[in-house]
Amino acid sequence: MSVQNSAFHWNRNTLVLHIMLQPRASKNEWSGFFDGKIRLRVTAAPVDNLANRECEKFVAKALKTAKTNVRVVRGHNSRTKTVEIQQADSKSWQNILAQLKPVHPG
């Protein structure tokens, strides 16, 4: 199974992402594939659910769907998260996916 296939899958009309979230980053951005997950950097701190909400907001905007269509379903208190996106724009997702590169620790 490729890195991409383990990092996301479609469940009917719902896109499921396996994310490694990096809080307190300098900017919100997709940051490639790392350890079988998609690395997402957000500026919010990991307190009072701020990083999770920033993750949901960023993903919703990137995939051109309402914030209410995006939710963290697993990993609320962890950097490793599972995020479900209903009504995700598949063309936007393909564009994001094409730009993601493997991240090497270092």
Helices and strands as residue ranges (DSSP letters): H 3-7, E 8-11, E 14-22, E 29-34, E 37-41, H 50-62, G 67-69, E 70-74, E 80-86, H 90-99
